[in-house]
Amino acid sequence: MKSRQRWAGLLRIALSLGTLALLLHQVGGDEVVRVLQRANLRWLGLAALLFLAGIVIRVFRWRALLHGLGVRPPFWVLLKLYLVGNFFNTILPSGFGGDVVRVLELAQQDRQSAAVGTVVVDRLTGILSLMALGLVVLPFTRGLAPWLVWMFVVIAGGGLVGGALLLEGNLLRRVTAQLPQALSLAGQGKLAGIYAAVTGSGARAVWQALWLSTVFNLVNIAIYWLCGLAVGMAVKPGFYFIFVPLLSLTLLIPISVGGLGARDWVGQPLFGSVGVPDAVAAAMTLSVYAVTLAVGLIGFVIYLVEGVAGLVRK
């Protein structure tokens, strides 16, 4: 099993790097490098600071959900786990590898079901808020291709309905009640226990998480906008409210490392639809990854120091 997982991980890394290499070949890798060399480091530095601020906001969001379940780990512990998780998000296949790390680390200190459930809701409220922001801004955004408008409405609308059903809980419990215990969201099974944590934080905690998610997503959109400014991308700020949700969904694709390659491919038709050259679009999405990785190094240092300290104590 471990050997199979290792090969699967290597395959995903190869796919991520392969798709990125193919993209750079098609859009002109030399031109992308030239755009990056001219990038405004001040804008990128500000984007990195906002990214760090966004992590702090997400820690408050996670803490609100944990408090709703009666789990109260210290704030600095959650901050440490989020920073470490952010690092693993940039180097592990898919953009939620760090979520697994957060679950494993927190489960050593508190209830495992609470760790899994709140991490799921933490990520879910972020996505729902981002989709809702896009739908609010969409009527005021001019110049988008009709196919893109309809695609976003379908994806965002479907995501909001599905997410609301998942958080509501009762309907899905009734639907799955007759399934085997291992698959049912009702009863005493392990999956049901995790789902109880997903729905058990309470309406107040979920609404607080959604509010914090809205603040975070405004910061997240600003990060993309700053990275666009850094590489000379002249795109109306309103377009980012539509493009960033779609780009963020690529982080959930389990065939790339931190969205590398997948996000860049999706960015081409999105920004190309509003007249952005392919090389500039690729430079922008790569800049976002670079900012994420730069902040992720903080988590790497924390993880390394704690690992060394653990060895010394042994």
C-alpha positions in Angstrom: 0.0 0.0 0.0 2.8 2.4 0.9 4.6 1.6 -2.3 1.4 2.3 -4.3 0.9 5.6 -2.5 4.5 6.6 -3.2 4.2 5.9 -6.9 0.9 7.7 -7.0 2.5 10.7 -5.4 5.5 10.6 -7.8 3.0 10.4 -10.8 1.1 13.5 -9.6 4.4 15.4 -9.3 5.4 14.3 -12.7 2.0 15.3 -14.1 2.2 18.7 -12.4 5.7 19.5 -13.7 4.9 18.0 -17.1 1.8 20.1 -17.6 3.7 23.2 -16.5 6.5 22.4 -18.9 4.1 21.9 -21.8 2.3 25.2 -21.0 5.6 27.1 -21.0 6.6 25.5 -24.2 3.3 26.5 -25.9 3.2 30.1 -24.6 7.0 30.7 -24.8 9.0 30.0 -21.8 11.6 32.6 -22.6 8.9 35.3 -22.7 7.5 34.2 -19.4 11.0 34.5 -17.9 11.4 38.0 -19.3 8.0 39.0 -17.8 9.0 37.6 -14.4 12.4 39.3 -14.5 10.6 42.7 -14.9 8.1 41.9 -12.1 7.7 44.6 -9.5 9.1 43.1 -6.3 7.3 45.6 -4.1 3.9 44.5 -5.3 5.0 40.8 -4.7 6.3 41.7 -1.2 3.0 43.3 -0.4 1.1 40.3 -1.7 3.3 38.1 0.6 2.4 40.2 3.6 -1.3 40.0 2.7 -1.0 36.2 2.3 0.4 36.0 5.8 -2.4 38.2 7.1 -4.8 35.8 5.3 -3.4 32.9 7.3 -4.1 34.7 10.6 -7.7 35.4 9.5 -8.1 31.7 8.6 -6.8 30.7 12.0 -9.5 32.8 13.6 -12.0 31.1 11.4 -10.8 27.6 12.3 -10.8 28.5 16.0 -14.4 29.7 15.8 -15.5 26.3 14.4 -13.5 24.4 17.1 -15.0 26.5 19.8 -18.4 25.6 18.5 -17.6 22.0 19.3 -16.1 22.8 22.7 -12.6 22.2 21.6 -10.3 25.1 22.6 -6.6 24.7 21.6 -4.4 27.7 22.1 -4.4 30.2 19.3 -0.6 29.9 18.7 -1.0 26.1 18.2 -3.6 26.6 15.5 -1.4 29.3 13.9 1.6 27.0 13.9 -0.5 24.2 12.3 -1.9 26.5 9.6 1.6 27.8 8.7 3.0 24.2 8.5 -0.1 23.1 6.6 0.4 26.0 4.1 3.9 24.8 3.5 2.7 21.3 2.7 0.0 22.7 0.5 2.7 24.0 -1.8 4.7 20.8 -2.1 2.2 18.0 -1.8 -0.1 16.8 -4.6 -3.4 18.8 -4.6 -3.9 22.0 -2.7 -5.3 20.4 0.4 -2.4 18.2 1.5 -1.8 20.7 4.3 -5.3 20.1 5.5 -4.3 16.4 6.1 -1.3 17.6 8.1 -3.5 19.9 10.2 -5.9 17.0 10.9 -3.1 14.6 11.9 -1.4 17.2 14.2 -4.5 18.4 15.9 -5.9 14.9 16.3 -2.9 14.1 18.6 -4.2 16.8 21.0 -8.0 16.7 20.6 -10.8 14.6 19.2 -10.0 13.2 15.7 -13.5 13.7 14.5 -13.5 17.3 15.6 -10.2 17.9 13.8 -11.5 16.3 10.5 -14.9 17.9 10.7 -13.7 21.5 11.4 -11.0 21.3 8.7 -13.7 20.3 6.2 -16.0 23.2 7.2 -13.1 25.5 7.4 -12.3 24.8 3.7 -15.9 24.6 2.7 -16.9 28.0 4.1 -14.0 29.6 2.3 -15.1 28.2 -1.0 -18.8 29.1 -0.5 -17.9 32.6 0.5 -15.7 33.0 -2.6 -18.4 31.8 -4.9 -21.0 34.1 -3.3 -18.7 37.1 -3.7 -18.3 36.3 -7.4 -22.1 36.0 -7.9 -22.6 39.3 -6.2 -20.0 41.1 -8.4 -20.9 39.3 -11.6 -23.9 41.6 -12.6 -21.6 44.6 -12.4 -18.8 43.1 -14.4 -18.8 44.1 -18.1 -16.7 42.5 -20.8 -16.8 38.8 -19.9 -17.4 36.2 -22.6 -21.0 34.7 -22.4 -19.6 31.2 -22.0 -17.6 32.3 -19.0 -20.5 34.0 -17.4 -22.7 30.9 -17.7 -20.0 28.5 -16.6 -19.4 30.6 -13.5 -23.1 30.8 -12.7 -23.5 27.0 -13.0 -20.4 26.2 -11.0 -20.9 28.8 -8.3 -24.7 28.2 -8.0 -24.3 24.5 -7.8 -21.5 24.8 -5.3 -23.5 27.0 -3.0 -26.5 24.7 -3.1 -24.3 21.6 -2.5 -22.4 23.3 0.3 -25.6 24.5 2.0 -27.0 21.0 1.9 -23.8 19.6 3.4 -23.8 22.1 6.2 -27.6 21.7 6.9 -27.1 18.0 7.5 -30.6 16.7 8.1 -31.4 15.9 4.4 -28.2 14.1 3.8 -28.6 12.1 6.9 -32.1 11.0 5.8 -30.9 10.1 2.3 -28.0 8.0 3.6 -29.7 6.5 6.6 -30.4 3.1 4.8 -26.8 2.7 3.6 -24.3 0.4 5.3 -23.0 2.0 8.5 -19.6 2.6 6.9 -21.2 4.8 4.3 -24.0 6.4 6.2 -23.9 9.9 7.6 -26.4 8.9 10.3 -25.9 6.5 13.1 -22.7 5.6 15.0 -20.3 4.9 12.2 -16.9 6.6 11.8 -18.1 8.6 8.8 -21.2 9.6 10.8 -19.0 10.8 13.6 -17.0 13.0 11.3 -20.1 14.4 9.7 -21.5 15.1 13.2 -18.4 17.3 13.7 -19.0 18.9 10.3 -22.5 20.0 11.3 -22.0 20.2 15.0 -20.2 23.6 15.4 -23.6 25.4 15.4 -25.1 28.1 13.3 -23.3 30.9 15.2 -19.9 29.4 14.5 -20.7 28.7 10.9 -21.9 32.2 10.3 -18.8 33.6 12.0 -16.7 31.4 9.8 -18.5 32.6 6.7 -17.9 36.2 7.8 -14.2 35.6 8.4 -14.1 33.8 5.0 -15.5 36.8 3.3 -12.7 39.0 4.8 -10.1 36.4 3.9 -11.4 36.1 0.3 -11.2 39.8 -0.2 -7.6 39.6 0.9 -7.0 36.6 -1.4 -8.5 38.4 -4.4 -6.2 41.4 -3.6 -3.2 39.0 -3.6 -4.0 37.9 -7.1 -4.6 41.5 -8.2 -1.2 42.6 -6.7 0.5 39.7 -8.5 -1.2 40.8 -11.7 0.1 44.4 -11.2 3.5 43.0 -10.5 3.8 41.5 -14.0 2.1 44.4 -15.7 -1.3 42.8 -16.1 -4.0 45.5 -16.9 -7.2 43.7 -15.8 -10.2 45.3 -14.2 -10.3 44.4 -10.4 -13.9 43.1 -10.9 -12.7 40.3 -13.2 -10.7 38.8 -10.3 -13.9 38.2 -8.4 -14.8 35.8 -11.2 -11.4 34.4 -12.1 -10.0 33.7 -8.6 -12.8 31.3 -7.5 -12.3 29.2 -10.6 -8.5 29.3 -10.2 -8.9 28.3 -6.5 -10.9 25.3 -7.5 -7.8 23.9 -9.3 -6.2 23.5 -5.9 -8.6 20.7 -5.2 -7.5 18.8 -8.3 -5.4 15.8 -6.9 -3.1 15.6 -9.9 -1.0 18.7 -9.3 1.4 19.9 -6.6 -0.1 22.9 -4.9 -2.0 23.7 -8.1 1.2 24.1 -10.0 0.5 23.5 -13.7 -3.3 23.0 -13.3 -3.8 26.6 -12.1 -1.6 27.9 -14.9 -3.6 26.0 -17.6 -6.9 27.3 -16.3 -5.5 30.8 -16.1 -4.8 30.9 -19.8 -8.4 30.9 -21.2 -9.7 33.0 -18.2 -7.3 35.9 -18.6 -7.0 35.3 -22.4 -10.8 36.0 -22.6 -10.1 39.6 -21.5 -7.1 40.1 -23.8 -4.2 39.2 -21.5 -1.2 37.7 -23.4 -0.5 34.0 -22.5 3.0 34.7 -21.3 1.7 37.4 -18.9 -1.1 35.2 -17.6 1.4 32.4 -16.9 3.8 34.8 -15.2 0.9 36.0 -12.9 -0.2 32.5 -11.8 3.4 31.5 -11.3 3.9 34.7 -9.2 1.0 33.6 -7.0 2.6 30.2 -6.5 5.9 31.9 -5.7 4.2 34.1 -3.0 2.6 31.0 -1.5 5.8 29.1 -1.4 7.7 32.1 0.1 5.2 32.3 3.0 5.2 28.5 3.2 8.9 28.6 4.1 7.9 29.9 7.5 6.0 26.7 8.1 8.9 24.7 6.8 11.2 26.4 9.4 8.7 25.7 12.2 8.3 22.1 11.1 12.1 21.6 10.9 12.8 23.2 14.2 10.2 21.1 16.0 11.5 18.0 14.3 15.0 18.7 15.5 13.8 19.6 19.0 11.9 16.3 19.1 15.0 14.3 18.2 17.0 16.2 20.9 14.4 15.3 23.5 14.6 11.6 22.6 
